């Protein structure tokens, strides 16, 4: 009986291992993740990879799954594509464009939840990056937008960063001329904070 239990345990471990790659991290996001306006090597996902390799001495592969203009509605389709690489960790940073376009947040939340459930089903650990939008979009809407991430975090028991652009948003010296997208220095700040956040899950 003990032999059977041990065999079943080992088979289960093999299945989990086959479904995930312990060396791959997926950053699923929009133009903030992609690094619009800077070189890919200067975008925060690549900088996080460098920090992990130099600070933790771990050899990892980072997939920059950021696409400019992306909303939560196209996140699931892209996730399914990237899961072919079997990432063991998915850093979810979507929703900013939903808010800036004033989209229906009930639908946005549903989209994010579908992404999370699908990723978890593949045995990937999901880390959530919260977003904020300016109050000029209406206090009620901006507060609901902020609350959306908190509700998702609690519902799926996720670890999360309250605001991806903390310390960067609204600071001219860390942003490009559009005042929205981080410059190289801004990406460096984001990378350091993301690294500190995710390192315990590596």
HELIX and SHEET records of a PDB file:
HELIX    1   1 UNK A    2  UNK A   19  1                                  18    
HELIX    2   2 UNK A   31  UNK A   34  1                                   4    
HELIX    3   3 UNK A   40  UNK A   42  5                                   3    
HELIX    4   4 UNK A   44  UNK A   55  1                                  12    
HELIX    5   5 UNK A   72  UNK A   74  5                                   3    
HELIX    6   6 UNK A   75  UNK A   82  1                                   8    
HELIX    7   7 UNK A   83  UNK A   85  5                                   3    
HELIX    8   8 UNK A   96  UNK A  100  1                                   5    
HELIX    9   9 UNK A  105  UNK A  121  1                                  17    
HELIX   10  10 UNK A  135  UNK A  137  5                                   3    
HELIX   11  11 UNK A  139  UNK A  156  1                                  18    
HELIX   12  12 UNK A  172  UNK A  174  5                                   3    
HELIX   13  13 UNK A  184  UNK A  198  1                                  15    
HELIX   14  14 UNK A  199  UNK A  201  5                                   3    
SHEET    1   A 5 UNK A  61  UNK A  66  0                                        
SHEET    2   A 5 UNK A  21  UNK A  29  1                                        
SHEET    3   A 5 UNK A  87  UNK A  93  1                                        
SHEET    4   A 5 UNK A 125  UNK A 129  1                                        
SHEET    5   A 5 UNK A 159  UNK A 161  1                                        
END                                                                             
